[in-house]
Amino acid sequence: MIGSLLLLLVIIAVVFILVSHPGGRLGRILLLALAALAGIFLFFLGVGILAMVVMICRSRSVPSLHQLSQMVNETLFPLTLLVGRLLGVSKERILRSYISVNNCLVKNKKFLLPGPRILILAPHCLQNSDCPHKITVDVENCKGCGKCAVGALKELAGNYHATLKVATGGTLARKYINDIRPQAVVAIACERDLSLGIHEISTLPVLGVLNIRPNGPCWNTFVNLGQVEQAVMTFYKGG
């Protein structure tokens, strides 16, 4: 993110040099106005990054700066991917970092919600590929045979009175969120789907849990149930 901020500074400096040659009073006024706006924008980005670092290091939210930090995190996310590519940093590594930073910011805010206001979103690839039961329609169709993690997730959701939904992709996940209207989401997915989902529904607090892919992506995946339960407990106050 600091690299992204520096890149923005370089771009603004180059534009300033290129357009400053024509001269004229109006041109100078416009350039000064643009420079002032750019300076304000960069100042807020810098404050947001600094606040984010402080909150992560202290494991404590700063209420007055929390919203700004999240906004900066979302704003610089696409540019961070570009800078990472230029520097040879793998996309997967950046996405994991983005998810981790988001999780830290969400945990530091100390949400306390009743179980029914928490939605657990799981990917359909957690289901055993040989299973004949359609759990994306209704997760209650799961028979809890133990061949995949869905039965255990169903039990976990029941223990905390949370809602469990299994989605085939982003479209269905968004539908569940719109229909259920939770106040917090625990999402299980790969780096790509988690980061895109967090970025897209930034108005909701989302804790991301990466799935385990011993058979490759989107095929008989697993998840650490302890991590899912910890994420639910971050939001849960009982009831």
N, C-alpha and C positions, 0 to 999 in steps of 0.2 A: 504493500500500500504506500509506503514511503517512496518506492521507486515510481509508482504511478503519479504521486504528487510532484516529484521532480520532473517527470516527463511533461506534465501539464505546465510547469514553470518554463521549461525549454520552449514548448510550443507557443506560449504567450509571448515570450521574449522574441522569438523569430518573427511572429506576426507584427509585433510592435516595431521592430527594426525595418521590416519591409514597407510598412505603411507610413512611416514617419518621414520619409523623404519628400513627398509632394509639398509639404509645408502649408502655410495658410493658417489664419487664426481659427477658423472653424475646425479644420483638421486637427489642430493642436488640442482644441477643447474636447473633441470627440475622443482623441487618443488618451487624454487625461482621464476622461470619464470611463473609458474602457479599462484603463489601467487601475483605476480606483475600484471598479466592479470586480476585476480579476483579483485584486489584492484582498478584497473582502471575502470573496469566494474561497480563495486559498487559505486565508486566515481561519475561516470556519472549518475547512477540511483539516487543517493542522491541529486545531483545538479538538476536533472530533477524534482524530487518531491518538492524540496525547491522552484524552479522557479514556479512550478505549484501553490503552496500555495500562493506565493507572488502575482502572476498575478490574482488569484481569489480574494485575499483580497483587492488588489488595483483596481480591475476591469479595468486593463490596460495590454496590451500585451507587453512582452519584446521580440522584433523581433529576437534578437540573440539566445534566449533560447526557443522560441515558438516551433520550430521543435523538439528539444530535449524533451520538456515536453510532446508533443503528442506521441513521440516514447516510452517514459517511461510509459505513460498511457496505450498504446497498449501492451507493453512487459509484464507488471506486471498484466494485466487484468486476464488471466487464473489462475495465482498463487494466486491472490487476492480472487478468488472464492473458491479455495481450503482452504486458511487460514480462510476465513469466515465460511466455513463448520465446520472446526475444532474448531472454537471459538463459534459455535452456532448462528452465524449471518445469518439471512435468505438470500437466494439467491436473492430474489426479492428486498430486501433492498439494497444489494450491487449493483445490476443492476441499480436501480434508482439513486444511488450515482454516478455510472460510467457515466450514461447519463447526469446527472446534471453537473459533472466536464467537460465533453466534451462540453456541451452547453456553459459553462462559458469561456472555452478556445476559442471556435469559435467566440462568441460574442466580446471578447476582441480584436480580430484581426481586426475588423472594415472592413468587406468586403463591397464594393459598386458596385453592378452589375445591368445591365439592366434586366427588368422583364423576357424576353425570355430565359435568362441564368439560371433562377431559376426553379427547378423542385419540385413540391409538390407531394409526394408519399403517397397515402392513402391505407389502407387495405380494402379488399372487404367486411369485416364484418361490415363496416359502413353502407352499403346498407341494406335497409329494407328487411328482409328475404322473404317477400311476393311479392317483386317487380319482374316483368317479364322481365325487360330490362337488357341487357347484357352490363354493363358499363366497364367491364375489357377489352373488345374489343375496345370500343370507349366511353369515358366518355360523349360525346355529346348525347349519347342515353338516358341520364338522362333527365326526363321530369320536374324536379324541383317541384314535388308535395308537398314537405315539410315534408314527413314522415320520412326522414332521413337527415343526414348532407351533403350528396353528392351534392345536388343542391346548398346549401349555399357555399360549397367549390368551386364549379364550378364558381359561381359568384365572389367569392373572388379572384380566380386565374385570372379571366377576368379583374378585377379592376387593377391588378398589371401586366397584360400581361405575367403572369407566366404560366407554363405548368402543368396541373393536370393529373395524371395518377393513376388508381386504380389497385392494384396488388393482386393476390391471394396468393402470397408467395414470398420467397426470389429469386427464379429463375426468375420469371417474373419481379420482381423489378430490378434485375441486368440487364435483357434484356433492360428495359426502359432506364436505365442509360447508357448502351453501345450504344443504338440507338440515344438517344437525346444528349448525352454528355454535360450535364449541368455543370456549374461552382460551383453550390451550390445546396443542397438538403434540403428541409423541409420534414421530415419523420414522419408519424403518425403511431403508432403501440403500442403493449404491451411492457413491460420491456424486455422480452426475445428477441423478434424480433428486437426491436430498438437497443439493445446493440450489438447483433450479426451483424446487418447491419452496424452500426457505426464502429465496429471493422474490418469488412471485407472490407469496402470501405474507409479506413483511408486516402487515397490520396485526397479525396474530403471533403470539409467542410460540415458537416451534423448537422442540428439542430433537435433534437428529441422532439416530442410532444406526451405525453402518451394519449392513448384513454381511454374512460370511459366505464366500463363494468358492467352495472346494471343487465344484464342477463347472466353474466358469460363470459368466453373468447370466441372470434370468433363468437358471435351471437348478432346481433342488437346492436352494440356498438355505442358510441357517441364520440364527441371531442369538446373541448372548442375552438370555432372559434376565440375568442379573442387571445388565445395563438398562434394559427396558424398564424393569421395576424401579431402578434408581431414578430414571427420568420421570416416571409417573409420580413417584414420591416427592420429586421436586415441586410439583404443582399441587399435590394432594393435601387437603386439610381434614379430610374425613367427611362422612355424610353421603 
